[in-house]
Every structure is written in structure tokens, then in C-alpha cells.
Amino acid sequence: MSWQDSMDGWHELQQKANGSPSPTSPLPSLPLPALTIQLLFAIFYYFLILRKYPKLPEDAQISREVVRFQERCVCEVLCECCAVPNRWENICLSCFCHASRTAHTMHTVGVMDFWPGVVLMTILPCCTLWLVHCLTELPEKLGAAPRGCFKECLCCLFCFSCVIAQDAIALDMIVGARTKICSVDTVS
């Protein structure tokens, strides 16, 4: 079966599902329902978590625990859920609701507001994450050593959920919060 045959089959399935003629472009686009779900979840996320989440203080001290966590290979974060106890929620949010979770981190650290972050992470997640890591002070504020633009590009391209989870867990450790699926616990 050739590439063209498989794309013709894709177009036939799309025609049957939508009742419309096949598009002129051979590449499928991001489905509207996926965008809608990400944006709807962002609304809930904003009201249930972000509004209650503490801001990162300007003079935040990075503990040795955070530095050691950030020194780990980025791919280990998803594989070793037990590395930092009780942080599985951030891993789930990073994998399934990456736009809101990343926008939360960028907003709290102060490199981008939440809503532009959600839109950019919904449309161009890998590029946005890569550019934020290379062009802003987000990694330094989260206690990470610079990886370099090329290595950062590879991490964001091949395991962007790992990068998001590592940033989210480090942020929780720094501000003394625990992000849950639909709430946040803060240390008084």
C-alpha cells in the first residue's frame, strides 16, 4: 500500500464522517473538538487551580532537593513517578492537559500570561515550549541548568510531556504547593 492509497482511504473515511468532500491538502489538520476540549479545560483549570495557586516570589530560594530533581534526565520524570512522592497529578496533567499545565507554569513564573500560553500551547506546543525554555528565564527560576537550544529542542520535540512535568513538579516544590487534578493544596 502506497502513501497515496492510505491518504485516499483517509479522505474517504473523512467524507463519510463529515458528509463533506475531501480536503485538497493530503495532511489531516488538528480536529476542532481537540482544540475545544483544551480550551474548555483551561477555563475550569483557571478557576479551580490557577486562581488559588501561590505566585513564585521574586526572591524564591531554590532548595538542593529541587536542584537535584532538575538535574535528572528529563525522560526519567514520566518513568519514575515515585521519584517525588505524590506528584502523579502533575504527570497526568502534563500528558493529557499540556496546554493548561504549561500555561500555569509560565504564568506563575512570570514569563507569559495564562491565556496566551494556553492558546500557543494548544496550537504549537513543541515550538512554544522550546522557545520559552530557550528565550526566557523560566528554567533558571525553576532551578534548572541550561541545556542549550539544540538539546532543549530535542527534549521538547520528543518528550515534551516530560519537560512539562519536570517544570510543574519543580514549581510545586519551590512554592510549597501540590497541584491536584481539580484543586491545589498549599502550605500555609
N, C-alpha and C positions, 0 to 999 in steps of 0.2 A: 504494500500500500504506500503510495507516494504522499508527500506533503499536501499536494493539491487535492488528492482524493479525500484525505482526512479533513481538510478545510471545507470541501464541498459537503461532507457529511455534517460538519458543524453548522454550516449555513442552513441545511435542510432542517436540522433539529431546532435551530433558532426560529426559522419560519413557522414551523408547527407550533412552537411555544408562544410566539408573539402574534402570529397571524399576519405578519408583515413580510415584505420582500427582504431578501438577504442584503446586508450592507455591502458597500463597494470595497471596504477595507477587509483584507484577509485576517486581520488580528482582532480578536474579541476585546471589547472595552470593559472597564470596570462596571459591574452591574449597579444600576441605580439603587436597588434595595440595600446593597452593602454600604453605600455611602449614607443612605438614610438611617440605617441602623447605627453606624458610627456616630452620626450627629445627634440622634435621639439619645443614645447612651451618654454622650458628652453633656447633654442638658441635665440628666439625672446625676451624673458624676459630679458636675459642678455644684449642685445643690446639696447632695448627700455627703460629699467628701471634701472638695476643694475649699468651700467656704469655711469649713471647720478646721482646716489644716493649718498648722503654725507656719509663719514665714521663716525663712532662713535668716538668722541675724547676720548683720554685716560683719561682726567680729566673731563669727562661729569658729570654734576650735575643733579641729579635726583630730579625733582620737586615734591612737595606734590601732585599735580594732578596725576602724574604717579604712585606714591606710592599708592594713594587711588584706582586708576584703577587696579593696580596689586593685591590689597587686595581683590578684588571682587572674588566671586566664578567663577572658570574657565568656568563653564557651562553657566553662565549668558551672556557671551560675544556674543554668537550667537543669543540668545533670545532677547537681548536688544541692537539692532543696534543703537538706539538713545542715548546710554549711552555716547558715544563720537561722536559728530556730524561729519558728512561727512567722515565716515570711513567704509562705506559699501563695498568699493572695496577690502579692506584687508580681509573682511569676505568672499567675493566671491572667492578671490584667495586662501584663506585657505581651502575652501571646495572643489574647483574644480581643483586647480593647486597647491596642497600642496607641491610638491617636490620643485618647483622653489621658492615659498614663504618662505619656511623654510630654504632652502639653502641661500637665500638672507639674512635672519636674522642672520644665523650662520656666513656668510661671513662678514657682516657689523660689527658684534660684535667682530669678530676675533677669533672664536673658530674652524672654518673649512672653507676651500676654497669652492667656489660656486660649481664647477663641481663634486668633490667627494660628496658634500652634496646632489646634485641633484640625483646622482646615488644611494646613500644609501637611500634617502627618496623615491625613486621610487621602490626599491626592498624591503626594510624593514622599512616602515615608522614609525610604532609604536615603534619598538625597537630602531631605530636611535634617534627619538625624546626623548625617555625615557633616553637613555644613555647620550645624550647631556645635558639634564636637570640635571641628577644626577652627572655626572663626570666632567662637565666644569663650568666655572664661568658665563655662559650665563644668568641664572636667576638673579644673583646679579647685573650684568651690566645693566639689564633691570629693576631694582628696585623691583624685586620680593623677597619676603621672602621665605626661603627654605621650601618645602612641605614635604620633606622626600622621600626616594626612593619608599616605598610602595605606598604612596598616589600619587606620581608622575607617577608610573606605572599604577595605576587605571585611572588617568586623561588621560594619553597618549593612553591607550588601549580603553577606552570607549568614549572619546571625544577629539581625537587628533586634529580635526579641531578647536576646542575651544582653545586649548593650542597654536596652531599656530597663530590663530587670535589675541589672547591676547598679545603674544610676538610681533607680527607685529605692532599692534596699539601702544604698549608701545614704540617700537623703533622709529616709526614715531613721536611720541610726544617728545621723547628725542632729536632727531636730527633736529626737526623742518621741517619735510618733510611730504608730503601727497602722498602716493602711490596710483596711479590710475591703471586701468586695463592695459593700454598700455603706461603709462608715469609716471613721478614723478614731483610734484611741490615742489620746495624748497624755503625756506625763505632766502632772501639774508642778 
